[in-house]
Amino acid sequence: MSGLRVEHPRHYGRWIASIIAVGILALILFDILGNPRFYWDVVLEYVFSERIVNGFLVTIALTVASMTTGILLGIVLALLQVSKVPLLAALANLYIWFFRGTPLLVQVIFWYNIAALYPEITIGIPHVVTFVTLDANQIITPIMAGLLALSLNEGAYMAEIVRAGLIAVDEGQREAADSIGMSKARAIRRIILPQAMRIIIPPTGNQAIGMLKTTSLVSVVAVPELLYTAQNIAATNYKTIPLLIAASLWYIAATTLLSIVQYVIESHYSKGAGPKSGQKLGRLILDNLTTWKGRQQNPQGTTPNQGKVAEGATQS
């Protein structure tokens, strides 16, 4: 009895769709690259210019500072939300409700004009003793106003992300920590948070990528970040589109790098939680290579395992 022959169906529709998609993409790229109105020479001239690079560094600094502050604030708010003290939980929910309910652009402008409400910032006990008095106009600079708005707003969104991760951890983990005499703070730090990270990391990575582009909102208060710098240059040479393209290239590069960092962190915290998307892709490629090698060694269309199965069936 001859071995079983495996017939692989030919998916002509997939090939036709792929060829059409590649053709459309090639036409779009050809039109964009061949259009002289894009002024690609101007793009190449300014994409690595000192002013654009400095603006990009300001954008990165704002992103890192805002995300770091937002994550720390989000953790505190999430812990207050799940606490058993009703007043603390209510205050945390009120904070989240307010900052998620108002547009970020409004918050940026509000903090920029906070000196109109509080010309002086005092540190001390109200109406009792004052330790330090500061001039609000000197403290709340444009970049400080942008940082405050981005950080406080991000803290509200991160609180919900962290809370979702905390409540996703099985209650038995908390009971096990209590049974061995762990304090609640230590249990959260050593048991709950590490397990919750699997759920927290993916949306946090998305928030970081979103924050990178959201920093462009602070251009309205003249913070010299990437978009504001590109707009300033365009105001002098009237090449708005090329400058926007130059800025976009830096945003795309930074987004790609953040995506890679996100994948590495996800891989670290997902150990033992099943195959990840990257592992699935690698396994698929490996399986295809193994199947191809088996076909080369068995031209009749059977893999070594299939031949053994067929041989065993014949003997039986």
GILIN-V481059 format. One record per backbone hydrogen bond with DSSP energy under -0.5 kcal/mol. NH is the residue of the N-H (numbers start at 1). CO is the residue of the C=O. E is the energy in kcal/mol with one decimal. If there is no record, write none. Layout:
NH/CO/E
NH/CO/E
This chain:
6/4/-0.5
6/301/-1.1
7/5/-0.6
8/6/-0.6
9/7/-0.6
11/9/-0.6
12/10/-1.5
15/11/-1.5
16/12/-2.4
17/13/-2.5
18/14/-2.5
19/15/-2.4
20/16/-2.3
21/17/-2.4
22/18/-2.6
23/19/-2.4
24/20/-2.5
25/21/-2.4
26/22/-2.5
27/23/-2.1
28/24/-2.3
29/25/-2.6
30/26/-2.5
31/27/-2.2
32/28/-2.5
33/29/-2.9
34/30/-1.6
35/31/-0.6
35/32/-0.8
36/34/-0.7
38/35/-1.6
39/36/-1.4
42/39/-0.8
43/39/-1.8
44/40/-2.5
45/41/-1.4
46/42/-2.0
47/43/-2.2
49/46/-1.6
53/49/-2.5
54/50/-2.5
55/51/-2.2
56/52/-2.2
57/53/-2.2
58/54/-2.0
59/55/-2.0
60/56/-2.4
61/57/-2.5
62/58/-2.5
63/59/-2.3
64/60/-2.7
65/61/-2.5
66/62/-2.6
67/63/-2.5
68/64/-2.4
69/65/-2.3
70/66/-2.7
71/67/-2.7
72/68/-2.2
73/69/-2.6
74/70/-2.6
75/71/-2.3
76/72/-1.9
77/73/-2.6
78/74/-2.5
79/75/-2.3
80/76/-2.0
81/77/-2.2
82/78/-1.9
83/80/-0.7
86/84/-0.8
89/85/-2.2
90/86/-2.4
91/87/-2.3
92/88/-2.2
93/89/-2.3
94/90/-2.2
95/91/-2.2
96/92/-2.3
97/93/-2.5
98/94/-2.2
99/95/-2.4
100/96/-2.0
101/97/-0.9
102/98/-0.8
107/103/-1.8
108/104/-2.4
109/105/-2.1
110/106/-2.5
111/107/-2.5
112/108/-1.8
113/109/-1.4
113/110/-0.5
114/111/-1.1
116/113/-1.8
117/114/-1.4
118/114/-2.5
121/134/-3.0
122/120/-0.6
123/132/-2.9
124/122/-0.5
125/129/-2.1
126/124/-0.6
128/125/-2.3
129/125/-1.7
131/123/-2.8
132/123/-1.7
134/121/-2.8
136/119/-2.3
136/134/-0.6
137/119/-0.5
138/135/-0.8
139/135/-1.7
140/136/-2.9
141/139/-1.9
145/141/-2.8
146/142/-2.3
147/143/-2.2
148/144/-2.6
149/145/-2.3
150/146/-2.6
151/147/-2.5
152/148/-2.6
153/149/-2.0
154/150/-2.2
155/151/-2.3
156/152/-1.1
157/153/-1.3
158/154/-2.9
159/155/-1.7
160/156/-1.1
161/157/-1.6
162/158/-2.9
163/159/-2.4
164/160/-2.1
165/161/-1.8
166/162/-2.4
167/163/-2.5
168/164/-0.8
169/165/-0.6
169/166/-1.1
173/170/-1.6
174/170/-0.7
175/171/-2.0
176/172/-2.4
177/173/-1.8
178/174/-2.3
179/175/-2.1
180/176/-1.1
181/178/-1.4
182/177/-2.4
187/183/-2.5
188/184/-2.3
189/185/-2.0
190/186/-3.1
191/187/-2.2
192/187/-2.5
193/188/-2.9
195/191/-1.2
196/192/-2.4
197/193/-1.6
198/195/-0.9
199/196/-1.3
200/196/-2.1
201/197/-2.8
203/199/-0.7
204/200/-1.8
205/201/-2.7
206/202/-1.8
207/203/-2.3
208/204/-2.3
209/205/-2.1
210/206/-2.5
211/207/-2.7
212/208/-1.9
213/209/-1.1
214/210/-2.3
215/211/-1.8
216/213/-1.3
217/214/-2.4
218/215/-1.5
219/216/-1.4
220/217/-1.7
221/218/-1.4
222/219/-1.6
223/218/-1.5
224/222/-0.5
225/223/-2.8
226/55/-0.8
229/225/-2.4
230/226/-2.3
231/227/-2.6
232/228/-2.2
233/229/-2.2
234/230/-2.4
235/231/-1.5
236/232/-0.5
236/233/-1.3
237/233/-1.9
238/234/-1.9
240/238/-0.6
243/239/-1.7
244/240/-2.3
245/241/-2.3
246/242/-2.3
247/243/-2.2
248/244/-2.4
249/245/-2.1
250/246/-1.2
251/247/-1.9
252/248/-2.7
253/249/-2.2
254/250/-2.5
255/251/-2.5
256/252/-2.3
257/253/-2.0
258/254/-2.5
259/255/-2.1
260/256/-1.8
261/257/-2.3
262/258/-2.6
263/259/-2.1
264/260/-2.2
265/261/-2.4
266/262/-2.6
267/263/-2.4
268/264/-1.8
269/265/-2.1
270/266/-1.1
271/268/-0.8
273/270/-2.2
280/276/-2.7
281/277/-2.1
282/278/-2.2
283/279/-2.9
284/280/-2.3
285/281/-2.2
286/282/-2.4
287/283/-2.6
288/284/-2.2
289/285/-2.2
290/286/-2.3
291/287/-2.5
292/288/-2.4
293/289/-2.3
294/290/-2.2
295/291/-1.9
296/292/-1.8
297/293/-1.6
298/294/-1.6
301/298/-2.1
307/303/-2.3
308/304/-1.9
309/305/-2.2
310/306/-2.7
311/307/-2.6
312/308/-2.6
313/309/-2.2
314/310/-1.8
315/311/-2.3
316/312/-1.9
